[in-house]
Amino acid sequence: MTTTIRLDTSAEDHHIAKMAAVALGLTVLENAIPSPLPGVKPGLANIVTLIVLARFGWRTAAWVSLLRVLAGSLLFGNFLAPGFFLSLSGALCSLAVLALGMHLPQRFFGPVTHSILAAFAHIAGQMTVVYLWLIPHSGIAYLIPIFATAALVFGTVNGLIAASFMDNGEKTETEPQP
């Protein structure tokens, strides 16, 4: 007797998978870039998350972000290792801040601001896990200015890149057809 398992996938499921694959590709690219300090990375995959957040909402952005973390950990062989939990904690904190940030006035808070807030939340989540689990020593507080500066710089750059992609998409969509 054979059992048939039917998996019905929607167009939204396919879209989420495609966006997660793009984010994963950026994660692979990012891992090929040498880092001057351990743990300081540009967070290129967050560009995809910001675009998905703006166009499809928080739920879809959360799926893309969490799938990227899971697939990336499996791809790089660190699933359930400390690096996985650092990435997951950063992603969860970023998603929580983005969920709150969506309710801020759009006039003042756009992709750049969301990116900066998410970058700071990501670092805060990671530093919390490091302190509570890996290095329970107050000396890690000396690293906060370095990580905060990186979050500000990379959050700004990623937000500007995401905003430029969103602007290009809007211009393309509104151009009259010949």
VOGU-3710 file (C-alpha; in Angstrom, 3 decimals, decimal comma):
1> mtttirldts> 0,000/0,000/0,000  1,421/3,363/-0,979  0,679/6,633/0,687  0,483/9,716/-1,429  1,508/12,946/0,208  0,137/15,967/-1,509  1,889/19,252/-1,048  -0,122/22,182/-2,249  1,934/25,297/-2,613  0,593/28,700/-3,397
11> aedhhiakma> 2,042/31,465/-5,504  2,904/33,214/-2,231  4,899/30,163/-1,102  6,862/30,253/-4,350  7,457/33,983/-3,976  8,710/33,555/-0,403  11,046/30,765/-1,539  12,440/32,921/-4,353  13,050/35,879/-2,069  14,634/33,643/0,573
21> avalgltvle> 16,896/32,200/-2,140  17,995/35,711/-3,158  18,670/36,551/0,490  20,614/33,293/0,884  22,669/34,137/-2,199  23,579/37,478/-0,642  24,507/35,662/2,573  26,866/33,392/0,621  28,379/36,446/-1,079  28,763/38,183/2,266
31> naipsplpgv> 30,566/35,191/3,769  33,136/35,418/0,974  34,018/38,977/2,033  36,759/39,055/4,676  35,688/40,773/7,884  38,073/43,105/9,732  36,477/42,057/13,029  34,724/38,810/13,902  30,975/39,292/13,839  31,028/42,517/11,829
41> kpglanivtl> 29,241/41,870/8,551  27,330/44,178/6,222  24,048/42,217/6,420  23,395/42,289/2,690  20,489/39,838/2,994  18,646/42,443/5,041  18,214/44,463/1,854  15,902/41,727/0,586  14,039/41,633/3,902  13,461/45,405/3,765
51> ivlarfgwrt> 12,148/45,265/0,201  9,853/42,342/1,035  8,653/44,160/4,153  7,727/47,265/2,159  6,053/45,418/-0,693  4,480/42,341/0,903  4,273/42,996/4,638  5,820/41,786/7,843  4,618/38,175/7,683  6,296/37,548/4,330
61> aawvsllrvl> 9,449/39,390/5,443  9,584/37,216/8,572  9,342/34,041/6,481  12,094/35,233/4,152  14,376/36,225/7,022  13,876/33,067/9,072  14,184/30,765/6,059  17,433/32,496/5,159  18,799/31,963/8,678  17,805/28,300/8,675
71> agsllfgnfl> 19,019/27,546/5,137  22,229/29,504/5,697  23,015/27,549/8,849  22,425/24,275/7,029  24,495/25,400/4,050  27,438/26,541/6,161  27,215/23,609/8,565  26,500/25,535/11,744  22,902/24,496/12,421  22,354/24,464/16,212
81> apgfflslsg> 25,896/25,787/16,725  26,483/29,121/18,489  26,623/30,952/15,149  23,119/29,740/14,323  21,722/31,019/17,602  23,494/34,344/17,184  22,018/34,736/13,711  18,581/33,613/14,861  18,539/35,946/17,866  19,583/38,855/15,668
91> alcslavlal> 16,915/38,034/13,086  14,182/37,669/15,720  15,058/40,970/17,380  15,221/42,705/13,996  11,843/41,300/13,012  10,324/42,426/16,319  11,616/45,959/15,786  10,426/45,971/12,172  6,965/44,852/13,332  6,859/47,877/15,632
101> gmhlpqrffg> 8,520/50,141/13,075  5,801/49,500/10,520  3,407/51,418/12,774  5,570/54,533/12,842  4,589/57,447/10,577  5,827/56,704/7,046  6,504/60,368/6,536  9,482/60,133/8,927  10,270/56,414/8,983  11,123/54,673/5,729
111> pvthsilaaf> 13,479/51,934/4,566  16,623/53,668/5,827  15,238/54,215/9,310  13,810/50,705/9,425  17,178/49,323/8,349  19,055/51,242/11,032  16,583/50,214/13,743  16,763/46,582/12,597  20,577/46,669/12,531  20,707/47,972/16,109
121> ahiagqmtvv> 18,161/45,346/17,201  20,189/42,635/15,453  23,341/43,641/17,325  21,433/43,926/20,614  20,009/40,426/20,173  23,405/38,974/19,379  25,163/40,764/22,232  22,483/39,529/24,622  23,037/35,902/23,553  26,798/36,349/23,768
131> ylwliphsgi> 26,542/37,745/27,281  23,943/35,288/28,591  25,417/32,155/27,005  28,881/32,441/25,530  30,848/35,124/27,376  29,117/36,113/30,624  31,589/38,885/31,351  30,967/42,615/31,528  34,053/43,197/29,364  32,031/42,588/26,212
141> aylipifata> 30,425/45,973/26,839  33,635/47,513/25,452  32,663/46,098/22,050  29,289/47,843/21,980  30,584/51,106/20,403  32,280/49,156/17,611  29,202/47,058/16,865  26,892/50,075/17,200  28,997/52,021/14,702  28,919/49,074/12,300
151> alvfgtvngl> 25,134/48,805/12,752  24,707/52,501/11,990  26,936/52,420/8,905  25,684/49,146/7,427  22,081/49,867/8,412  22,247/53,189/6,586  23,913/51,750/3,479  21,542/48,763/3,291  18,535/51,037/3,805  19,688/53,327/1,000
161> iaasfmdnge> 20,218/50,361/-1,317  16,785/48,937/-0,451  15,178/52,365/-0,957  16,817/52,721/-4,365  15,484/49,324/-5,437  12,019/50,252/-4,188  12,135/53,599/-6,012  13,245/51,885/-9,224  10,425/49,357/-8,896  7,836/52,078/-8,351
171> ktetepqp> 9,085/54,074/-11,356  8,980/50,967/-13,522  5,463/50,081/-12,381  4,083/53,588/-12,986  5,626/54,188/-16,395  3,000/54,225/-19,151  3,022/51,310/-21,547  3,776/52,224/-25,205
//
